[in-house]
C-alpha cells in the first residue's frame, strides 16, 4: 500500500476527529442530565483514543521511512 495514501487517510480522519472533540468539549460545558453528560464524556474519550492511535500510526510510518 502506498504510504502517501495512508498518510492522506489519517489526515482526513484527524479532521473528523478534531470536529468530534471540539463539539464534545463544547457540549461538556453545557448543563445536561447526568446520563447524557456520561455519554458526552465517552464520546470525548473515544475521540481522544482515535486521535492518539492516528498519531502513533503516523509516527510509525515516519520511523519506518527514516530506517529505509
N, C-alpha and C positions, 0 to 999 in steps of 0.2 A: 504494500500500500504506500502511496506517495505521502511522505511526511508533511508536505505542504497542505495536502487535503485535510490531514488530521489536525494540523495547527489551525486551519481555517474553521473547521467544525468546532474545535474547542473555543475559539474566539467567539463564534456565533452563540454557542451555549453560554459562555460567560456573559454575553449581552443580556440574554434572557434571565440568567441567574441574578444579575445586578438589579433588574427590574423587580424580580420577586423579593429580593432582600429589601430593596427600598420601600416597596409597598407594605411588606410585612412589618418593617420597623415603624412606618407611619401608623399603621393600624394598631400596633402595640401601645402607642401613646394615647389612644382613644379609650374612653370609658366603654366597657362592654361586659357582658356576663362572663363569669369565671371560665365556663366551659369553652366559650369562643376564644377567650384570651389564651387558653391552653392550646387550642388548635393553631392560633397565630404563632405562638412560640414554637410549635412543632414544625410549621412551615419555614420559619426563620432558621431553625436548627438544620433542617434538611437542605435548605438552600446553601447554608454555610458549608455543610459537608460536601455538597456538589461542587462548590467553588474550590474548596481545598483539594478535592480529587482532580479537578481540571488542572490546577496549578502543579500538582505532583506529576501528572502525565506530561505537561509541558516541560517541566524540569528534567524528567527522564529523557524526553526527546532531545533536549538541549545537551544533556550529558552524553548521550549516545552519539550525537553528531560531533562532539568535541573529540571523542575517542576514535572516530573514524569509522 
